[in-house]
């Protein structure tokens, strides 16, 4: 455990010095998600005046509850999107040869990719998380069955996101070019995950794809806890599903790192395409 914490601290410090040391970056960590939230709110708001919308989507009839729905989506999207960007940045370590040096070190491979993803996650989202938490505590539309549900909400955001980041980073062992990750997962992530729209409004194939991404399950639990006052016992099926999916992603990351490293050792292609 001590060794893993040292790896985590080293990765977090490295990323802070490379990407987050400037004041403009700290400013952007709050402003950019806020702009996305405002754009989403004023895009969806005209739909709430559609005749009969309250029967189809009761939540849309209450502006406060609608804001909470979109704010939780924006927060969860910021968590998972930051890890897509982290995987994109991680590719530069392979280009410059840093990743090769890391493989020559005695660092546990799975700990490495978890530390890289978690470090980026915390530094990318802490400011917007604080703002969203303060806003949710001030809005009357939030209803929880117990104050400890806020801790449950945080856990179901953090753990699946870290597992998602570890899985994405593990894919970098097979290719130096991670642009496809950013293109495939950056914008489509909000659509299939139900970030801005309720899941029942999405096509069946979209819901099927979204069920494979932990963002979808996280949002179901978060919105159930904050908007429907559902307790832990009420959310057990969703929590078990999300836990299994997160564990599966971590197992897939460990397998990918093992297979990818063995392939690189056999072919000598860790630094080459």
PEQUI-V48108 format. One record per backbone hydrogen bond with DSSP energy under -1.0 kcal/mol. NH is the residue of the N-H (numbers start at 1). CO is the residue of the C=O. E is the energy in kcal/mol with one decimal. If there is no record, write none. Layout:
NH_CO_E + NH_CO_E
This chain:
5_1_-2.4 + 6_2_-1.9 + 7_3_-2.0 + 8_4_-2.5 + 9_5_-2.6 + 10_6_-2.2 + 11_7_-2.5 + 12_8_-2.5 + 13_9_-2.4 + 14_10_-2.3 + 15_11_-2.4 + 16_12_-2.2 + 17_13_-2.2 + 18_14_-1.8 + 19_15_-3.0 + 26_22_-1.2 + 27_23_-2.2 + 28_24_-2.2 + 29_25_-1.7 + 31_27_-2.2 + 32_28_-1.9 + 34_30_-1.8 + 35_31_-2.5 + 36_32_-2.0 + 37_33_-2.4 + 38_34_-2.7 + 39_35_-2.6 + 40_36_-2.3 + 41_37_-2.6 + 42_38_-2.4 + 43_39_-1.0 + 44_40_-2.4 + 45_41_-2.3 + 47_44_-1.2 + 48_45_-1.1 + 49_46_-1.2 + 50_47_-1.8 + 53_50_-2.0 + 56_52_-1.4 + 57_53_-3.7 + 60_57_-1.7 + 61_58_-1.4 + 62_59_-1.5 + 66_62_-2.4 + 67_63_-2.1 + 68_64_-2.0 + 69_65_-2.4 + 70_66_-2.4 + 71_67_-2.7 + 72_68_-2.6 + 73_69_-1.5 + 74_70_-2.5 + 75_71_-2.4 + 76_72_-2.5 + 77_73_-2.5 + 78_74_-2.1 + 79_75_-1.8 + 80_76_-2.3 + 81_77_-3.1 + 82_78_-1.7 + 84_80_-1.3 + 85_81_-2.1 + 86_82_-1.6 + 87_83_-2.0 + 88_84_-1.6 + 89_85_-2.5 + 90_86_-2.3 + 92_89_-1.4 + 93_90_-1.0 + 95_91_-1.8 + 96_92_-2.5 + 99_93_-2.6 + 101_97_-1.6 + 102_98_-2.0 + 103_99_-1.8 + 104_100_-1.0 + 112_108_-2.0 + 113_109_-2.0 + 114_110_-2.2 + 115_111_-2.8 + 116_112_-2.3 + 117_113_-2.1 + 118_114_-3.0 + 119_115_-2.4 + 120_116_-1.7 + 121_117_-2.3 + 122_118_-2.5 + 123_119_-1.9 + 124_120_-1.9 + 125_121_-1.8 + 126_122_-1.6 + 129_125_-2.5 + 130_126_-2.0 + 131_127_-2.1 + 132_128_-2.7 + 133_129_-2.6 + 134_130_-2.3 + 135_131_-2.3 + 136_132_-2.7 + 137_133_-2.0 + 138_134_-1.0 + 139_135_-1.3 + 142_139_-1.2 + 143_226_-3.1 + 149_146_-2.4 + 150_147_-1.7 + 152_148_-1.5 + 153_149_-2.5 + 154_150_-1.9 + 155_151_-2.3 + 156_152_-2.6 + 158_154_-2.7 + 159_155_-2.3 + 161_157_-1.1 + 162_158_-2.5 + 163_159_-2.3 + 164_160_-2.4 + 165_161_-2.5 + 166_162_-2.5 + 167_163_-2.1 + 168_164_-2.3 + 169_165_-2.5 + 170_166_-1.9 + 172_169_-1.4 + 173_170_-1.3 + 174_171_-1.4 + 182_178_-1.3 + 183_179_-2.5 + 184_180_-2.6 + 185_181_-2.3 + 186_182_-1.9 + 190_187_-1.1 + 192_188_-2.2 + 193_189_-1.4 + 195_190_-2.1 + 201_198_-1.5 + 202_199_-1.7 + 207_203_-2.0 + 208_204_-2.0 + 209_205_-2.1 + 210_206_-2.8 + 211_207_-1.6 + 212_209_-1.5 + 213_210_-1.6 + 216_213_-1.3 + 218_214_-2.5 + 219_215_-2.2 + 220_216_-2.0 + 221_217_-1.9 + 222_218_-2.7 + 223_219_-2.7 + 224_220_-1.7 + 225_221_-2.3 + 226_222_-2.4 + 227_223_-2.4 + 229_143_-1.0 + 230_224_-2.3 + 235_231_-1.2 + 239_235_-2.9 + 240_236_-2.8 + 241_237_-2.1 + 242_238_-2.5 + 243_239_-2.5 + 244_240_-2.5 + 245_241_-2.2 + 246_242_-2.4 + 247_243_-2.5 + 248_244_-2.4 + 249_245_-2.0 + 250_246_-2.2 + 251_247_-2.4 + 252_248_-2.5 + 253_249_-2.3 + 254_250_-2.4 + 255_251_-2.3 + 256_252_-2.6 + 257_253_-2.5 + 258_254_-2.0 + 259_255_-2.9 + 260_256_-2.8 + 261_257_-2.2 + 262_258_-2.1 + 263_259_-2.3 + 264_260_-2.4 + 265_261_-2.5 + 266_262_-1.9 + 267_263_-2.5 + 268_264_-2.4
